[in-house]
Structure formats: C-alpha cells, structure tokens
Amino acid sequence: MCGIVGYIGHREAYPIIVEGLKRLEYRGYDSAGIALFDGKDLKVSKTKGKVVDLEELSEKEISKHGKLGIGHTRWATHGVPNDINSHPHISNSGDLVIIHNGIIENYASLKKALTLREYTFKSDTDTEVLVNLIEDVKKQEKVKLGKAVQIALNQVIGAYAITVFDKNKPEEVVVARLGSPLAVGIGEDEFFIASDASPFIEYTKDAIYLEDEEMAIIRRHKGIKVRKIKDDSIVAPYIQKLQLNLEEIEKGGFDHFMLKEIHEQPKAISDTYRGRLSRDKAIIKMAGVEDNMKKFLNANRIIIVACGTSWHAGLVAEYIFEDLARIPVEVEYASEFRYRNPVIREDDVLIAISQSGETADTLAAIKLAKSKGAFVFGVCNVVGSSIARETDAGAYTHAGPEIGVASTKAFTTQITVLTLMALRLARAKGTINSSDFHRHLLELEMIPKKVEEALKSDAHIRIIADIYKDAPNCLYLGRGYNFPVALEGALKLKEISYIHAEGYPAAEMKHGPIALIDENMPIVVIATKKGHYEKVVSNIQEIKSRKGKIIGIVTEGDTQVRELADHIIEVPETLESLSPLLNTIPLQLLSYHIAVMLGKNVDQPRNLAKSVTVE
Ligand code: F6R
C-alpha cells in the first residue's frame, strides 16, 4: 500500500510528482505529501486527504520549483492519517528526507535506541524512525548516504520500498525495496521512481524493476548502480521495455475508472483467450500449462490461494476444475493458509490468483508452498509483479491496468484464464469429450459479445438501483457456479456503497439468513437457466412467502422468475460453467449505480487500497 513517486533530472519535478501521485492513488489515499529541493533548500508540503488537497495546500505553502523531488500517497499503517504522520519525513538534522511504502516491524525497539541517543520524533510513524536510523548510521559510521541506507536496512525487519535523499547532495537519490514494489524509469539525463510505471509512462518506456533486497543509488549524471542490500554485491540491472500506454490509465470519457473497467470486459476477456484458444484447431495452448503438464496431470490436488475478489474467482475455479478436469480442489484465503500449518505435499499444485501480483498474504502463501516442494502457478494481471516472479510458472490475465479499487475486469479475466486451464487439463486427462470441449470453445468465444449484451441493461439497472439505494442491507443468493458470484456481488456492494450485504448459497438461506427477510430486504437471486434453476425458483418462492424484494438475474426470455420477482435483469444464455462471466455484469453495474447515487467515491472507497502489500 502507499504510492511513492520521485524525480531527479532537468524538468520541474512538481507536476511529474503530483500527476504521478494521482495515478497511484489506488494504492492509498488518506494523506499525501511532497518534498522538493529548490536549488537551495528543502520544501515540504503534506496533508491529510487526497492529492488534490495536497495541490491546494502546496499552492499556498511552497514555491513549486525544483528538479529533484519525492512524493507520497498514504494508506495508514503506523499512526492515524493526519498531517504530521503524512510522508515525506525528515531526519532530526533536517538533511535527509524519505518516503516509504511498507511496515518496519521492529520500529519500536529502533525508536527506543534512537531516543536514548537523543533523537526526537514528531510523528507516530515507523518511517520517521527509519530516516533517523539512516541519519544516525551516516553520522556514526561516517559513510555516504547509500552506505548508510544499506547498513540501516540490514537492521530493519519488515517490508519497504523507500526513496531517500540528502538536501546537501542533491545530485543523488537512494532507493531500496523489500516486499513492496519499486520501478525506476530511465530517461535522458533523468530518472523517475515510482511504485509502478504509470507515473512516468509518457516520459520513458525504459524501466528497471528492483527485486526484493535490492537497492539503487541513482546519480543524475552518472547513472544508476544496483546492489544487494545484504552483501553489497553489484547487480547488473535489467532494463525492461514497458508495454503500457497512457490511454490505458485514463478514464476515456467514463465518469469513473470502475465504470470504464466494467465496460472494458468484452475486450479484456477476448484479450485473455486470444492466442490461447483456437476453435478451428480445437485446441487450447497455454505455455505455462504445456511446459508443466506432468505436474498438473500428476497432481494429488490443486490448492488455490487468493484474497478478496480473486478468492471468489478461485471458488468459481473449484467448480470448473472439479467439474471438467476431475481434479480435487481446495480454495483457501491466503491469510489463513499461510498461518495454519497446512498439509502441503510435493504432488500438490498451488495456484495463486492475484490482480496486482503484490498481495502480501498471497505472496507469503506462495513462499510457504514452495518451501514444502509444491509446484506453484500464478494467475496475475500485473506483468512483472512480485507474485508473477515468485511463482514457478503462470498465466497472465491480460486485462490491462485496473485502477478502480473495486475489482471488475480482473475477476472475469481470472475466471477466463482458469476456465482455459481447466479445459486444457480436462482434454489432456480425457475427462471431457471432443464435442463438449468444442462446445465450450465455441461458447467461450461468444462470451465477449454476450457481455456486451448484458451491459445493455445498464439503464434498467440504474432504475432498480434508485429503488434500493437506501436499503441498509442486501442479500445475494446463488447456487453452484453462481454461489461465488453471489459472494462477489455482495462484496462489490459493500465496498463501494458501504451497504451491508451478504452472499449465500441459495439453499443455505433456510439455515439462518431467512430470518432477516421481510418486506424491506432486497434479495438479488441469480436464477439463470441451466444448473439448478428449478431449485433456485423454489428458493425464490420461499423468499416471496416472506415478502422479501426479489431482484432476479435471469436468462433472456425467462418467464417463471419474471412472475415471482419484483424486478428481473436479463443476461444472454450460455453454458452453466461460463455463466459467472455474464451473471457478474449486472451485479457490478447495480453496485456501481447505487454507490454513485449515494455520492460515494466509487474509485477510492474509504479505508481500502488496491494493492494490499501489508498482511
Ligand atoms: C475487491 C478487491 C479486493 C482484491 C483483493 C486481492 O474488489 O479488489 O478484494 O481482490 O485485495 O487483490 P489481488 O487480486 O491484487 O491480490
């Protein structure tokens, strides 16, 4: 969490940093700050609130000139969001300034030791401890900044991506990472530093992604030197060519990123299967699966680990893998799995699902499984992310950047990748016959068009949203493949509208939740044809008898649910195994419209951050 941006070069740093912070606000947005070296001195401006609040403040507080600067957008860990706890933090001498993403776990003992040496602290943050530790090492050991950072980081336990400079040496910036991402953009006589490449994409396509336990000393005229933090060995940096475009990270005429990303799903899904699915040749080819086919075919079971929406995609995958490929699957919250001493065998395959590829718990679960000898496969969206690098093999979702904090296209593209995998393995194992396999390929290719159809219900969904926007609670019900979709629908509503919502398997309702139903309770029921349609219709009858308000997600042309429900939203017909890809769409739109009507900040819901790099 937290976004960091830095610049050293020949341009004015302020606009690059402020624009960059806006692009990184998905990483945290409870406070923001900037430090500029204006040629003579350090100018710092920081505030609780968003980057626009920082802009307003720095207009009054600082001259915005300087060719060296760092900026931060925060998701609070140590210390409440307030002006003082906002980054950047300055050392006691006033010379060193730092921004930090991560957590220094042993900050209390380090702070105690520094206090004994008469260091004082203004904030409650671990970051202010770190900058003073660096200063202390620099003074005690009489070393340059780079060396001081290295020695200090070897005393630190925790996770970090940091950028630090000394106002007396404004030709140099030091950066380091462990557990939090950090990219350095390389221009002509200039360098950009950021948590991801989006802040500098219009300036350079050349970037170095630091690996864990690496640091770099960046000198404006002398270039960049990368070293290992532990043993000081020199690392030859690998310069990547970025594929990202500016348009991909802009709203493109939509009011919110979330809405744009909902509407991008037809393209995102076809980008996901393009090059992997050939209906003419009746094949699915995925390099990461082909290269490791034996591991998959010999697997005792598949364990899926993920968090949040990605965990819901994992639950859908459990149905698909077991149904089509007949491989036993367990789906685990990464945060539980990593701490509960799970039984992991060498013939287990672990699939980690993560949009950002940076989720701390998922990363830890991967490391645990690897240490026990399991083969680990990643399903990630962000290319080159920590999870993509840590796994033995993987498949990217190719959804393009997802900036809205609430996951939308990440979910449907994760399901698409997992469906392709299940079909490929089913074919290899002979658990699907060729006509079923072909039917799946055909239907999968039609999904983007059908998602477009589903998106046409937007205006109708807005009317339903208006009716239920003031409901304090909402239930979501689904069965089989669509039980995880019910969970995902409820999560979407909760996280962006702050309405309490729960998802349940429709049949589970009788075991408790039915007590909540009265004439004020809206209940979204996924009741598309195929699967357990008749059973779900019976569940709808039960709700109706208790006067609940029913919003049915139904297959085009449905008549039975139409008679029972207060509202219906139609989606095109497809195979049951692919129905989550369509049934999710109206649920995303419903929560989006409710949140907008309630005046909530859809793209940046309170307390959340897109990339959860702390456990
Ligand atoms: C919900 C949402 C989160 C993420 C979760 C995992 O809309 O976005 O629940 O799904 O934090 O993130 P990734 O997929 O990046 O590991």
Residues whose N, C-alpha, C, O or C-beta is under 5 A from the ligand:
A	BS01	F6R	C307 G308 T309 S310 I353 S354 Q355 S356 G357 T359 V405 A406 S407 K610 V612
